[in-house]
Amino acid sequence: MKLDGRIAIITGGGSGIGHEAARLFADEGAVVIVADRDAAAAERVAAELTARGARAEAATVDVAREAEVAALIGATAGRHGRLDILVNNAGYGIAGTVVDTSEADWDALMAVNVKGVFFGCKHAVQVMERQGGGVIVNTASAVATVGILNRAAYVASKGAVAALTRAVALDHVGAKVRVNCVAPGTIESPYFAQILAGPDGPELRRGLEMRQAMERLGQPIEVAKAILFLASDDSSFCTGTMLVVDGGWTAR
């Protein structure tokens, strides 16, 4: 019970990595607030966890809107008296080079992937400082350290998440707020399921598998376990850290 009694918010908790992290956190004794823009998905995951005997709540939030993030964090801290863990996991990707990417698409992606993390850190840090500490885990990506083709906006956004993680960690280390990020490789997720659904899916999948040294896609649970490590006292000497979980992709 590594998180026994701790209050944790997981954004993007309605599917993929966030869903698996919510399960792990619940199994380790946390009170889990499953936050997602998709209200039905958040409700489904919260109901699943409750049925397993866990303490879970659903919340609807668009992380690109500061007022909604502030309200989520404020309501959670008000209801439970504290906020111990925030996992800034919500995010998405789009295809395109800088030439192909429209300003509107760039802004929309940055609003979720970067501003969403900024808003979460901004409001969680204030609660955590008042209570004497806390932990924030952000979801970056292996592409924060290596480039990939035709994903300019996504690569830029995840590089920003990694850099922001380091900055927030250093700014608030004195208040006992630890801030780290996980950097997944290519993970079997609803996002990639859509990409691989077309006629070229098998060939594309093999290409994605082969760019990782283990020659397979990662599973959401494998990233969720890394998030649990960073959120728990097992990582008590880690702050400003990027934990890469990429099947050996960036080792090449």
C-alpha angles and dihedrals in degrees: 000000000000094000100035110169095351119140112232134180118199116189117205084027095144097081148006118001093359092054092051091046090052090053093049094046091050091049089052092055104262126143099238125207104198105207123187140148086234102074094192092053092050090049092050094052093044090050091049092053093046090051088056089057096260129131108247139155132191123228132180116221139159102208091201088070114074094202091058093048092047091049092050094050094041094049092047093050091044094050097043101027094240148027114227103172136024120186110195096201105140114113146116142200138233132195123242147093118247087267093052097043116093122219090243093053091046092050094046093051094045090049091060103030099040110014089044090058091044092052092047093050093043095056099033093051091057092054093043094049091053092051096045103259149339145174133259123191119189126195110232122157142238085255087073085080104029132039125236131195124265098003103093098146094044093049091049092049095052092046086055092051091053092048093045090051091058093046095050091045092056095042094055106029090105090061091055093250110142117203123188138152137218119221112204125195120215106325131193098248142143088264093057092040087064092048092050095045095089129089091268090053099112093049092045091048092053090051091052091048094049096054087068117073091230088056095227141086118262122246123237091239090060091059092041090058089055090050090051090052092052092045095050134069088258086085095044093135094049125097128143087020127144110207109202116211102176112126091252096304097134093039090075 
